[in-house]
Amino acid sequence: MNFLKRGLLSITRKKGKSLILLAIIFILGNLIAGAISIQQATDSVEKSIKERLGTGATIDYDHDALNQMSEEEWMEFEWTSLSIDTIRQVGELQYVKYYDYSTSTYLASDDLESYQGENNEYEVMYDGIYHPEFRLKGTNYAPVIDFEEEKSRLVDGRVFTEEEISNGSAVTIISKKLADQNQVSVGDSIVLTNGVINYTESGEELYDSRDVVLEVIGLFETLTLAEDTEDSDSDNGMWDWMDIEAQNMLYVPNDLILDELHYQIEKEIEMNPEFAMYYEDGIEEHYTPIYVLNSVDDVEPFTEEVTPLLPELYIVKSAVDQYDSIAKPIQSMSKLSGYVLIVSIIASVLIIGLVVLLFLRDRKRELGIYLSLGERRGRVIGQILLEVMLVALIGIALSLFTGNLLASGVSETLMTNDDQSSGFEEIYYHDDINTNVTTDDVLESYEVQLSSTYILWFLVVGLLTVLVSTVIPLLYIVRLNPKKILM
């Protein structure tokens, strides 16, 4: 009789043993299927969330390393600024789509009223005689990188020209809310004040000031974080404050800001001549670079290539770094599912292997007869493999669906408990790579699906596990001596 037919008959005639093997494979298959399903879901979340976080990167001091320095190390540390040459060298790397570098300062205005929110609930109060309420954000990238990355959008007017950037022209792009509040239109001029305060024993006095007249060439709208979150009212207050900061920001060329900073330093030296010693080598310019990479996958190689070019204690910070702080429930569950998968595979190999070995010992007379009749050992081994793999295929097919349902229920419970136990969500904020993606967004993105990738991975892992479990006991058949069995 053909060994294939013998295998099928053996499964149907020995229903009890076949059902026992099916039940064992089904139970173990659920554990493996659940673990693989969770792994696939967490990988999918990581990919989608990192895409939402964007490909922005910047270079800044490693504040964790600075905080670990002793007082003596802190005093001896030589603070250095990132040079324009280094910024441009990094910007020429193949991973960079486009880049910008920016400096900033705050100025006041007697004519311009700052935006303080819709209901003025979060109005910023300034003490003293000088109120620098408006932040000038410099740019060296004429199209404005925030517009390119759709963090803000130009709603009227135009962006800068290359000539305006290189000449440090007195032109600006302001928020539409600020413009509407002050009845300013494109083409109008606004006047800011750059003041220098002298602090004396009797109080503070305005030592000197000068007007900065800017032509408004464009208006922009920025997406307020408060509109994109459903957090509590207290959290919305923080987002509102950040929105007020954004609405009172004016885009200008970098060189215009440098002129105003130089003016401030010159007046400081006039008031206090001893300060001149700090500027013997010239006025050091401080820039914050922002790099937009081609894809999220470029973040790691970009970081590796840039790090050797940086001064001491400078590091690359990217938007995707935020993922580690907002995805703790997902990461802990992914780690747990990895452990479950490893343990499940090992347990399956041991348990299924033991069950198959016990079944073979009960059938040693049957196997001995096959061998004594001249049946090749390879065909006998093939029959056993066929029996086990057919039963395994049915068990794996059933656990494919139930394991997916199990993963969905278990992961929901684990995420809820982990999210509640964390109690605190780290707030990540950097001006140029700022995002409003939160832990809630990560949890909402998590979904256990019966995808083709999951089905393929589970079938491969499940069948290979059963195959390994069966091959080991088959050594028993190789060692069988039919003469001794039948004597």
C-alpha positions as CSV (number, residue, x, y, z in Angstrom):
1,M,0.0,0.0,0.0
2,N,1.2,3.5,-0.8
3,F,2.7,5.2,2.3
4,L,0.6,8.3,1.6
5,K,-2.6,6.2,1.7
6,R,-1.4,4.5,4.9
7,G,-0.8,7.9,6.5
8,L,-4.3,9.1,5.7
9,L,-5.9,5.8,7.0
10,S,-3.8,6.0,10.2
11,I,-5.2,9.5,10.9
12,T,-8.8,8.4,10.5
13,R,-8.6,5.1,12.3
14,K,-6.8,6.5,15.3
15,K,-9.1,9.4,15.9
16,G,-8.3,9.7,19.6
17,K,-4.6,10.2,19.2
18,S,-5.2,12.5,16.2
19,L,-7.6,14.7,18.2
20,I,-5.1,14.8,21.1
21,L,-2.3,16.0,18.8
22,L,-4.7,18.5,17.1
23,A,-5.7,20.0,20.5
24,I,-2.1,20.4,21.6
25,I,-1.1,22.0,18.3
26,F,-4.2,24.2,18.4
27,I,-3.5,25.5,22.0
28,L,0.2,26.1,21.3
29,G,-0.7,27.6,17.9
30,N,-2.8,30.2,19.6
31,L,0.1,31.4,21.7
32,I,2.4,31.6,18.6
33,A,-0.3,33.3,16.5
34,G,-1.2,35.8,19.2
35,A,2.5,36.8,19.7
36,I,3.1,37.1,15.9
37,S,-0.1,39.1,15.5
38,I,0.9,41.6,18.3
39,Q,4.4,41.9,16.7
40,Q,2.9,42.7,13.3
41,A,0.6,45.3,14.8
42,T,3.3,47.0,16.8
43,D,5.6,47.1,13.8
44,S,2.8,48.7,11.8
45,V,2.1,51.3,14.5
46,E,5.8,52.2,14.7
47,K,6.0,52.7,11.0
48,S,2.9,54.8,10.7
49,I,3.6,57.0,13.8
50,K,7.2,57.7,12.7
51,E,5.9,58.8,9.3
52,R,3.5,61.2,11.1
53,L,6.4,62.5,13.3
54,G,8.2,63.4,10.1
55,T,11.8,63.4,9.0
56,G,13.0,66.6,10.6
57,A,16.3,66.6,12.4
58,T,18.4,69.2,14.2
59,I,21.8,69.4,16.0
60,D,21.9,70.4,19.6
61,Y,23.8,69.9,22.8
62,D,23.4,66.5,24.5
63,H,21.6,67.8,27.6
64,D,21.5,64.4,29.3
65,A,25.3,64.3,29.2
66,L,25.6,67.9,30.4
67,N,23.3,67.2,33.4
68,Q,25.6,64.3,34.4
69,M,28.7,66.5,34.4
70,S,30.3,67.5,37.7
71,E,30.5,71.1,38.8
72,E,34.3,71.0,38.0
73,E,33.7,69.6,34.5
74,W,31.0,72.1,34.0
75,M,33.3,75.0,34.8
76,E,36.0,73.7,32.6
77,F,33.8,72.9,29.6
78,E,34.4,75.2,26.6
79,W,31.1,76.1,25.0
80,T,31.3,76.3,21.2
81,S,28.7,77.3,18.6
82,L,27.9,75.2,15.6
83,S,29.7,76.9,12.7
84,I,27.9,77.7,9.4
85,D,30.5,75.6,7.6
86,T,29.6,72.5,9.6
87,I,25.9,73.2,9.1
88,R,26.3,73.5,5.4
89,Q,28.6,70.4,5.2
90,V,25.9,68.3,6.9
91,G,23.2,69.9,4.6
92,E,25.1,68.5,1.6
93,L,24.8,64.9,2.6
94,Q,22.8,62.6,0.4
95,Y,20.1,62.0,3.1
96,V,19.1,65.6,3.2
97,K,16.1,66.8,1.1
98,Y,16.6,70.5,2.1
99,Y,17.7,72.4,5.2
100,D,17.8,75.7,6.9
101,Y,19.5,77.4,9.8
102,S,18.0,80.0,12.0
103,T,18.8,82.5,14.7
104,S,16.2,84.5,16.7
105,T,15.6,87.4,19.0
106,Y,12.7,89.2,20.7
107,L,11.6,92.7,20.0
108,A,8.9,95.0,21.3
109,S,6.5,97.4,19.6
110,D,4.6,100.5,20.6
111,D,2.3,100.3,17.6
112,L,1.7,96.5,17.2
113,E,-0.6,94.8,19.7
114,S,0.4,91.2,20.4
115,Y,-2.0,88.3,19.9
116,Q,-3.1,86.8,23.2
117,G,-5.6,84.2,22.2
118,E,-9.3,84.3,21.3
119,N,-10.5,85.1,24.9
120,N,-7.3,86.6,26.3
121,E,-7.3,83.9,29.0
122,Y,-3.6,83.3,28.7
123,E,-2.3,86.8,28.3
124,V,1.5,87.1,28.9
125,M,2.3,89.9,31.4
126,Y,5.6,91.7,31.3
127,D,7.2,93.6,34.1
128,G,9.3,96.8,33.5
129,I,9.4,99.4,30.8
130,Y,10.4,97.1,27.9
131,H,8.0,94.4,26.6
132,P,9.7,92.2,23.9
133,E,6.5,90.3,22.9
134,F,7.4,89.5,19.3
135,R,9.8,86.8,18.3
136,L,11.8,87.2,15.1
137,K,12.7,83.9,13.6
138,G,15.4,84.0,11.1
139,T,15.6,81.9,7.9
140,N,18.2,81.2,5.3
141,Y,15.8,79.1,3.2
142,A,13.7,81.4,1.0
143,P,10.7,79.2,0.6
144,V,10.4,78.9,4.4
145,I,10.9,75.3,5.7
146,D,7.7,75.4,7.9
147,F,5.6,76.1,4.8
148,E,7.4,73.3,2.9
149,E,6.7,70.9,5.7
150,E,3.1,72.1,6.0
151,K,3.4,73.1,9.7
152,S,2.1,76.4,8.5
153,R,0.7,77.6,5.2
154,L,1.0,80.9,3.3
155,V,-2.5,82.3,2.9
156,D,-1.6,85.7,1.3
157,G,1.4,87.4,-0.3
158,R,4.6,85.6,-1.1
159,V,7.7,84.0,0.5
160,F,11.2,85.5,0.5
161,T,13.4,85.8,-2.5
162,E,17.1,84.7,-2.5
163,E,18.2,88.3,-2.9
164,E,16.2,89.3,0.2
165,I,17.7,86.5,2.2
166,S,21.3,87.2,1.2
167,N,20.9,91.0,1.7
168,G,19.1,90.7,5.1
169,S,16.2,92.9,3.7
170,A,13.7,94.4,6.1
171,V,10.8,92.2,5.0
172,T,8.7,89.8,7.1
173,I,5.9,87.2,7.0
174,I,3.5,87.4,9.9
175,S,0.6,85.4,11.1
176,K,-2.9,86.2,9.8
177,K,-4.3,86.4,13.3
178,L,-1.7,89.0,14.3
179,A,-2.4,90.9,11.1
180,D,-6.2,90.8,11.5
181,Q,-5.9,92.0,15.1
182,N,-3.8,95.0,14.0
183,Q,-5.5,95.6,10.6
184,V,-2.3,94.9,8.7
185,S,-2.3,93.8,5.1
186,V,0.3,92.6,2.7
187,G,2.4,95.6,1.6
188,D,1.9,97.5,4.8
189,S,4.9,98.3,7.1
190,I,5.1,97.5,10.8
191,V,7.4,99.1,13.3
192,L,9.2,97.1,16.1
193,T,11.5,98.4,18.7
194,N,14.9,97.1,19.6
195,G,15.6,98.3,23.1
196,V,18.6,98.0,25.4
197,I,17.8,98.2,29.2
198,N,20.3,99.5,31.8
199,Y,19.7,98.0,35.2
200,T,20.7,100.4,38.0
201,E,20.3,100.4,41.7
202,S,17.3,102.7,41.3
203,G,15.6,100.3,38.8
204,E,15.7,99.8,35.1
205,E,15.9,102.5,32.4
206,L,15.8,102.4,28.6
207,Y,19.5,103.1,27.7
208,D,18.9,103.2,24.0
209,S,16.5,101.9,21.3
210,R,15.9,102.0,17.6
211,D,13.0,101.3,15.3
212,V,13.0,98.3,13.0
213,V,10.6,98.9,10.1
214,L,9.5,95.8,8.3
215,E,7.5,95.4,5.1
216,V,4.9,92.7,5.4
217,I,5.2,90.5,2.3
218,G,3.1,87.5,3.4
219,L,0.6,86.2,5.9
220,F,0.6,82.6,7.3
221,E,-1.7,80.4,9.2
222,T,-0.3,77.9,11.7
223,L,-2.1,74.7,12.8
224,T,-2.7,75.2,16.5
225,L,-2.0,72.2,18.7
226,A,-5.2,72.9,20.7
227,E,-7.3,72.2,17.7
228,D,-5.7,68.8,17.1
229,T,-6.0,67.4,20.5
230,E,-8.8,66.2,22.7
231,D,-6.9,66.4,25.9
232,S,-8.2,67.9,29.1
233,D,-8.8,71.6,29.5
234,S,-5.5,72.0,31.5
235,D,-3.6,70.4,28.6
236,N,-5.3,72.6,26.1
237,G,-4.1,75.6,28.1
238,M,-0.6,74.5,27.4
239,W,-1.3,74.1,23.7
240,D,-3.0,77.6,23.7
241,W,0.0,79.1,25.2
242,M,2.2,77.5,22.5
243,D,-0.2,78.8,19.8
244,I,0.1,82.3,21.2
245,E,3.9,82.1,20.8
246,A,3.5,80.9,17.3
247,Q,1.0,83.7,16.3
248,N,3.4,86.3,17.6
249,M,6.3,85.0,15.6
250,L,7.6,86.9,12.5
251,Y,9.7,85.2,9.8
252,V,12.6,87.4,8.7
253,P,16.0,86.9,7.0
254,N,18.8,85.8,9.4
255,D,21.1,88.8,8.6
256,L,18.4,91.2,9.7
257,I,18.4,89.6,13.2
258,L,22.2,89.5,13.3
259,D,22.2,93.3,12.7
260,E,19.8,93.8,15.7
261,L,21.9,91.4,17.9
262,H,25.1,93.3,17.0
263,Y,23.3,96.6,17.9
264,Q,22.3,95.2,21.3
265,I,25.9,94.0,22.1
266,E,27.4,97.3,21.0
267,K,25.1,99.2,23.4
268,E,25.8,96.7,26.2
269,I,29.5,97.4,25.8
270,E,28.9,101.2,25.8
271,M,27.1,100.8,29.1
272,N,29.6,98.3,30.5
273,P,33.0,98.6,28.8
274,E,34.3,95.6,30.8
275,F,32.0,93.4,28.6
276,A,34.3,94.1,25.6
277,M,36.7,91.4,26.8
278,Y,34.1,88.8,26.0
279,Y,34.0,89.9,22.3
280,E,37.7,90.2,21.6
281,D,37.5,87.5,19.0
282,G,34.3,89.0,17.5
283,I,30.7,88.4,18.1
284,E,29.9,84.7,18.0
285,E,26.8,83.8,15.9
286,H,24.5,81.1,17.1
287,Y,22.4,79.2,14.7
288,T,19.9,76.3,15.0
289,P,19.9,74.0,12.0
290,I,16.9,72.1,10.7
291,Y,17.3,69.2,8.2
292,V,14.5,67.6,6.4
293,L,15.5,64.1,5.3
294,N,14.3,62.1,2.4
295,S,12.7,59.4,4.4
296,V,12.3,58.1,8.0
297,D,14.7,55.2,7.1
298,D,17.5,57.9,6.6
299,V,17.5,59.0,10.2
300,E,19.8,56.3,11.5
301,P,22.5,56.5,8.7
302,F,22.2,60.3,8.7
303,T,22.9,60.3,12.5
304,E,25.9,57.9,12.1
305,E,27.5,60.0,9.3
306,V,26.9,63.4,11.0
307,T,28.1,62.5,14.6
308,P,31.9,62.5,13.8
309,L,31.6,65.9,12.2
310,L,30.1,67.6,15.4
311,P,31.9,69.4,18.2
312,E,32.1,67.9,21.7
313,L,28.7,67.1,23.3
314,Y,26.7,67.9,20.2
315,I,24.3,65.3,19.0
316,V,21.7,64.8,16.3
317,K,18.1,65.0,17.5
318,S,15.3,63.9,15.2
319,A,11.5,64.1,15.3
320,V,11.3,60.3,15.5
321,D,13.1,60.3,18.8
322,Q,9.8,61.3,20.3
323,Y,8.5,57.8,19.5
324,D,10.3,56.3,22.4
325,S,8.6,58.7,24.9
326,I,5.0,58.4,23.5
327,A,4.9,54.7,22.6
328,K,5.9,53.1,25.9
329,P,2.7,50.9,26.1
330,I,3.3,49.7,22.6
331,Q,7.0,49.0,23.2
332,S,6.4,47.1,26.4
333,M,3.7,45.0,24.8
334,S,6.0,44.3,21.8
335,K,8.8,43.2,24.1
336,L,6.4,41.0,26.1
337,S,5.0,39.4,22.9
338,G,8.6,38.7,21.7
339,Y,9.3,36.7,24.9
340,V,6.0,34.9,24.6
341,L,6.8,33.9,21.0
342,I,10.2,32.5,21.9
343,V,8.8,30.6,24.9
344,S,5.9,29.3,22.8
345,I,8.2,28.0,20.1
346,I,10.5,26.2,22.6
347,A,7.5,24.8,24.5
348,S,5.9,23.6,21.2
349,V,9.1,21.8,20.1
350,L,9.4,20.0,23.5
351,I,5.7,19.2,23.9
352,I,4.9,18.2,20.4
353,G,8.1,16.2,20.1
354,L,7.3,14.4,23.3
355,V,3.8,13.5,22.2
356,V,5.0,12.3,18.8
357,L,7.7,10.2,20.5
358,L,5.1,8.5,22.8
359,F,2.8,7.8,19.9
360,L,5.7,6.2,17.9
361,R,6.6,4.0,20.9
362,D,3.0,2.7,20.9
363,R,3.3,2.0,17.2
364,K,6.7,0.3,17.2
365,R,5.3,-3.1,16.3
366,E,3.4,-1.6,13.3
367,L,6.6,0.2,12.2
368,G,8.6,-3.0,12.7
369,I,6.3,-4.9,10.4
370,Y,6.6,-2.2,7.7
371,L,10.4,-2.4,7.9
372,S,10.4,-6.3,8.0
373,L,8.3,-6.3,4.8
374,G,11.0,-4.4,3.0
375,E,9.6,-0.9,3.3
376,R,12.4,1.7,3.2
377,R,13.0,3.7,6.3
378,G,12.6,6.9,4.3
379,R,9.1,6.0,3.3
380,V,8.1,5.1,6.9
381,I,9.5,8.5,8.1
382,G,7.6,10.2,5.3
383,Q,4.4,8.5,6.5
384,I,4.8,9.8,10.0
385,L,5.7,13.3,8.8
386,L,2.6,13.3,6.6
387,E,0.3,12.2,9.5
388,V,1.7,14.9,11.9
389,M,1.8,17.7,9.3
390,L,-1.7,17.1,8.1
391,V,-3.0,17.3,11.7
392,A,-0.8,20.3,12.3
393,L,-2.1,22.1,9.2
394,I,-5.7,21.8,10.5
395,G,-4.7,23.0,14.0
396,I,-2.6,25.9,12.7
397,A,-5.5,26.9,10.3
398,L,-7.9,27.0,13.3
399,S,-5.5,28.8,15.6
400,L,-4.8,31.4,12.9
401,F,-8.2,33.0,13.6
402,T,-8.6,32.4,17.3
403,G,-5.0,33.5,18.0
404,N,-5.7,36.8,16.2
405,L,-8.8,37.3,18.3
406,L,-6.8,36.4,21.5
407,A,-4.1,38.9,20.6
408,S,-6.7,41.7,20.1
409,G,-8.3,41.1,23.5
410,V,-5.0,40.7,25.4
411,S,-3.3,43.6,23.8
412,E,-6.2,45.9,24.5
413,T,-6.1,45.0,28.2
414,L,-2.3,45.3,28.4
415,M,-2.3,48.7,26.7
416,T,-5.0,50.1,29.0
417,N,-3.2,48.9,32.1
418,D,0.2,50.1,30.9
419,D,-1.1,53.5,29.9
420,Q,-2.9,54.0,33.3
421,S,0.1,52.9,35.3
422,S,2.5,55.2,33.5
423,G,0.7,58.2,34.9
424,F,2.9,60.7,33.2
425,E,3.6,61.4,29.6
426,E,6.9,63.1,28.7
427,I,6.4,66.3,26.9
428,Y,8.8,66.6,23.9
429,Y,9.2,70.0,22.4
430,H,11.8,71.4,20.0
431,D,10.9,74.5,18.0
432,D,11.8,73.2,14.5
433,I,10.9,69.5,14.9
434,N,7.9,70.0,17.2
435,T,5.0,67.6,16.7
436,N,1.6,67.1,18.3
437,V,1.6,63.3,18.2
438,T,0.7,61.9,21.6
439,T,0.4,58.5,23.3
440,D,-3.3,58.5,22.6
441,D,-2.5,58.8,18.9
442,V,-0.2,55.8,19.2
443,L,-2.9,53.7,21.0
444,E,-5.5,54.7,18.4
445,S,-3.3,53.6,15.6
446,Y,-2.8,50.2,17.1
447,E,-5.0,47.6,15.4
448,V,-4.6,43.8,15.2
449,Q,-5.5,42.8,11.7
450,L,-5.7,39.5,9.8
451,S,-3.2,40.6,7.2
452,S,-1.5,38.6,4.5
453,T,1.9,39.3,6.2
454,Y,0.6,37.9,9.5
455,I,-0.9,34.8,7.8
456,L,2.4,34.1,5.9
457,W,4.6,34.6,9.0
458,F,2.4,32.4,11.2
459,L,2.2,29.6,8.7
460,V,6.0,29.6,8.2
461,V,6.8,29.7,11.9
462,G,4.0,27.3,12.9
463,L,4.8,24.6,10.3
464,L,8.6,24.9,10.8
465,T,8.0,24.5,14.6
466,V,5.9,21.3,14.1
467,L,8.5,20.0,11.5
468,V,11.4,20.4,14.0
469,S,9.2,18.9,16.7
470,T,8.6,15.8,14.5
471,V,12.1,15.3,13.1
472,I,13.7,14.8,16.5
473,P,11.5,11.9,17.5
474,L,11.9,10.3,14.0
475,L,15.4,9.3,15.1
476,Y,13.6,6.6,17.0
477,I,12.5,5.0,13.7
478,V,16.0,5.1,12.3
479,R,17.2,3.1,15.3
480,L,14.4,0.5,15.1
481,N,15.5,-3.1,14.5
482,P,12.6,-5.0,13.0
483,K,14.0,-8.5,14.0
484,K,14.1,-7.6,17.7
485,I,10.6,-6.0,17.6
486,L,9.0,-9.1,16.0
487,M,10.8,-11.7,18.1
